[in-house]
Amino acid sequence: MKYSALKGIRDIFPPEIYLWQKIEKIADDVFSAYGFQEIRPPIIESSDIFIRSIGETTDIVEKEMYTFNDKAGRLITLRPEGTASVVRCYIEHHLYNLPTPQKFFYSGPMFRYERPQAGRFRQFYQIGAEAFGIADPKIDAEILSMLKVFLEKLDLSDLTFELNSIGCGKCRPDYRKALLNFLYAKQQLQNQNTSQNQTNSQDQDNKQKQEPDKDNKRNQSERENSSSSASRNEQPQYSPTDVENLLNLIKEEEKKHIGKKEKAKALRVYPRNEW
């Protein structure tokens, strides 16, 4: 029997492991210098913790979490990220009663049932930092500064930091309103395009349905014309000169006292509507 690691999971061994140890050591030194303390939450948690924090309808919860029932029938999940576990620990152990701010960092394996790709695995590793008990934006600046120092100590250069914000408590309602209006207008435009595409598709289908009818009518008309032409071809075709000669012939025969029946027969042989 051949034994192998599960799909999307890999082993880490020397000499690559030395690089991992170096990164973890630098993270410990830098984060500790900024007053962050290490915390080690468990790898498994109750599924409710991630469903509530991440969102029940997100792709992570619906498609990517490793979730199973333990022997007691409890729904257990391998952590897909670290923040929810740290928050659970902070609340459960009443760390909010300690002097603020409380600052923690963590590292370790996370699990998501994703399609394995180059450099992307179902068991992956994260280093994260969380701060509690402070609403000052200075803590965000501190974490960004700490991140910059950490990456520079890993000999990464030419870094660019891009900041984003959803607004403060005062301006966020206006931001939310503008965002909803934008998304609503975009949705309306998409609905119009979809409706137009459906109309065009229906018109195309109707056109395709009509084309065989036209072809049938055209073929029928051609057959009728062909039949009419064939009928005409079966009868003598006369030029104006031939008609004039026939009239003269009829007159000459009349002069010879042709009987009425023969005269009528001659007229039927060369009916006037064919002249």
C-alpha positions in Angstrom: 0.0 0.0 0.0 1.3 3.4 -1.0 1.1 6.2 1.6 1.1 9.8 0.6 0.0 13.2 2.0 -3.5 14.3 1.3 -4.2 16.5 -1.7 -3.3 20.1 -1.0 -1.2 19.2 2.0 2.6 19.1 2.0 5.5 18.2 4.3 8.1 20.8 5.4 11.6 19.5 6.2 15.2 20.6 6.0 16.6 22.7 4.5 13.3 24.6 3.9 12.3 24.4 7.5 15.3 26.7 8.5 13.7 29.5 6.4 10.4 29.0 8.3 12.2 29.2 11.6 14.0 32.4 10.6 10.7 34.1 9.6 9.0 33.0 12.8 12.0 34.3 14.9 12.0 37.7 13.2 8.2 38.0 13.7 8.6 37.2 17.4 11.3 39.8 17.8 9.5 42.6 15.9 6.0 42.0 17.3 7.3 41.8 20.8 9.2 45.0 20.4 5.9 46.7 19.6 4.3 45.3 22.8 2.4 42.4 21.2 2.3 39.2 23.2 2.1 35.8 21.6 -1.2 33.8 22.0 -1.8 30.2 20.8 -5.5 29.4 20.3 -6.5 25.9 19.4 -6.6 24.6 15.8 -10.2 23.3 16.2 -13.1 25.4 17.3 -16.9 25.1 17.4 -18.2 25.8 13.9 -20.6 28.5 15.3 -17.6 30.8 16.0 -16.5 31.0 12.4 -20.1 31.0 11.0 -20.9 34.0 13.1 -17.7 35.9 12.6 -17.1 35.2 8.9 -20.7 35.1 7.7 -23.0 32.2 7.0 -23.3 32.9 3.3 -19.6 33.5 2.5 -17.6 31.2 0.3 -15.4 30.3 3.3 -18.3 29.0 5.4 -20.3 27.5 2.6 -17.5 25.9 0.5 -14.1 26.0 2.1 -14.3 25.0 5.8 -13.3 21.6 7.1 -16.3 20.8 9.3 -17.2 17.5 10.9 -19.1 16.1 13.9 -17.1 14.8 16.8 -18.1 11.7 18.8 -20.3 13.9 21.0 -22.2 15.1 18.0 -20.8 18.6 18.2 -20.0 20.5 14.9 -16.3 21.1 14.8 -14.3 23.1 12.3 -10.5 23.3 11.6 -9.8 27.0 11.8 -9.8 28.7 8.4 -8.4 32.0 9.9 -7.1 33.2 13.2 -9.0 36.3 14.2 -12.2 34.5 15.4 -10.3 32.2 17.7 -8.4 35.1 19.3 -11.6 37.1 19.8 -13.3 34.0 21.4 -10.3 33.7 23.7 -10.3 37.4 24.7 -14.0 37.2 25.6 -14.0 33.8 27.3 -11.2 34.6 29.6 -12.3 38.1 30.4 -9.1 39.7 29.1 -11.0 42.9 28.7 -10.7 43.4 32.5 -7.0 43.8 32.1 -5.4 47.2 31.3 -6.0 48.2 27.7 -5.0 48.0 25.0 -4.5 44.3 24.8 -2.3 43.3 21.9 -1.6 39.8 20.7 0.1 38.0 17.8 -0.2 34.4 16.7 1.1 32.0 14.0 0.2 28.5 12.9 -1.6 26.4 10.3 -5.0 27.3 8.9 -7.3 25.1 6.8 -9.5 25.7 3.8 -10.9 23.3 1.3 -9.7 25.2 -1.8 -8.6 24.0 -5.2 -4.9 23.4 -4.8 -2.7 25.7 -6.9 0.9 26.6 -7.2 1.9 28.2 -3.8 -1.7 27.7 -2.5 -2.5 24.8 -0.2 -5.4 23.5 1.8 -3.2 23.6 4.9 -1.5 27.0 5.0 0.2 29.2 7.6 -0.5 32.7 8.8 1.1 35.2 11.1 -1.4 37.7 12.5 -1.8 40.5 15.0 -4.9 41.7 16.9 -5.5 44.7 19.2 -8.4 45.1 21.7 -9.7 48.0 23.9 -8.6 50.9 21.7 -10.5 52.8 19.1 -7.8 55.2 18.2 -6.6 55.0 14.5 -3.0 55.3 15.9 -3.2 51.5 16.6 -3.7 51.0 12.8 -0.7 53.1 12.1 1.3 51.2 14.6 0.4 47.8 13.1 1.3 49.1 9.6 4.6 50.4 10.9 5.3 47.0 12.6 4.4 45.2 9.3 6.8 47.4 7.4 9.7 46.7 9.8 8.9 43.0 9.7 9.0 42.8 5.9 12.2 44.9 5.7 13.9 42.5 8.1 13.0 39.7 5.7 15.1 41.6 3.1 12.0 42.7 1.1 12.5 46.0 -0.6 10.6 48.5 -2.9 7.4 47.9 -0.9 4.3 50.0 -1.5 1.6 50.3 1.1 -2.0 51.1 0.0 -4.5 52.3 2.6 -8.2 51.9 2.4 -11.0 53.1 4.7 -14.8 52.7 4.9 -15.1 55.9 6.9 -15.6 56.9 10.6 -18.8 56.7 12.6 -19.9 60.1 11.2 -19.1 59.7 7.5 -19.7 56.0 7.2 -23.5 56.3 6.8 -23.0 58.7 3.8 -20.4 56.4 2.4 -22.8 53.4 2.8 -25.6 55.3 1.1 -23.4 56.3 -1.8 -22.1 52.8 -2.2 -25.6 51.3 -2.2 -26.8 53.8 -4.8 -23.8 52.9 -7.0 -24.4 49.2 -6.6 -28.2 49.6 -7.3 -27.5 51.6 -10.4 -25.0 49.0 -11.6 -27.5 46.3 -10.9 -30.2 48.1 -12.9 -27.8 48.5 -15.8 -26.9 44.8 -15.7 -30.6 43.9 -15.7 -31.2 46.2 -18.7 -28.3 44.6 -20.6 -29.6 41.1 -19.7 -33.1 42.0 -20.8 -31.8 43.4 -24.1 -29.7 40.4 -24.7 -32.7 38.1 -24.1 -34.7 40.2 -26.5 -32.0 40.1 -29.2 -31.7 36.3 -28.7 -35.5 35.9 -29.0 -35.6 38.1 -32.1 -32.8 36.0 -33.6 -34.7 32.8 -32.8 -37.8 34.2 -34.4 -35.8 35.2 -37.4 -34.3 31.8 -37.7 -37.8 30.3 -37.4 -39.1 32.6 -40.1 -36.3 31.9 -42.6 -37.4 28.3 -43.2 -40.9 29.6 -43.8 -39.6 32.0 -46.3 -37.5 29.3 -47.9 -40.5 27.1 -48.1 -42.6 29.9 -49.7 -39.8 30.7 -52.1 -39.4 27.0 -53.1 -43.2 26.7 -53.5 -43.3 29.9 -55.6 -40.4 28.6 -57.7 -42.2 25.3 -58.1 -45.4 27.1 -59.2 -43.5 29.3 -61.6 -41.7 26.2 -62.9 -45.1 24.4 -63.3 -46.6 27.4 -65.0 -43.6 27.7 -67.2 -43.8 24.0 -68.0 -47.5 24.4 -68.9 -46.7 27.2 -71.2 -43.9 25.3 -72.7 -46.3 22.5 -73.5 -48.3 25.0 -75.7 -47.0 26.5 -78.9 -45.1 29.7 -78.5 -45.7 32.3 -81.2 -44.0 35.5 -82.2 -46.1 38.5 -83.3 -45.3 37.6 -86.9 -46.6 34.0 -86.4 -49.8 35.4 -84.9 -50.3 37.7 -87.8 -49.8 34.8 -90.2 -52.3 32.7 -88.3 -54.9 35.4 -88.5 -54.4 35.6 -92.2 -54.6 31.8 -92.4 -57.9 31.8 -90.6 -59.3 34.5 -92.8 -58.3 32.6 -95.9 -59.9 29.4 -94.5 -63.1 31.4 -93.9 -63.1 32.5 -97.4 -63.0 28.8 -98.5 -66.3 28.3 -96.6 -65.1 26.3 -93.6 -68.0 25.0 -91.6 -68.8 26.6 -88.3 -67.5 23.7 -86.2 -64.2 23.8 -88.0 -64.0 27.5 -87.6 -64.6 27.2 -83.9 -62.0 24.4 -83.7 -59.5 26.7 -85.4 -60.2 29.4 -82.9 -59.8 27.0 -80.0 -56.5 25.8 -81.3 -55.1 29.3 -81.3 -57.0 31.1 -78.5 -56.8 34.9 -78.4 -55.3 35.1 -74.9 -52.2 33.3 -76.2 -51.5 35.8 -79.0 
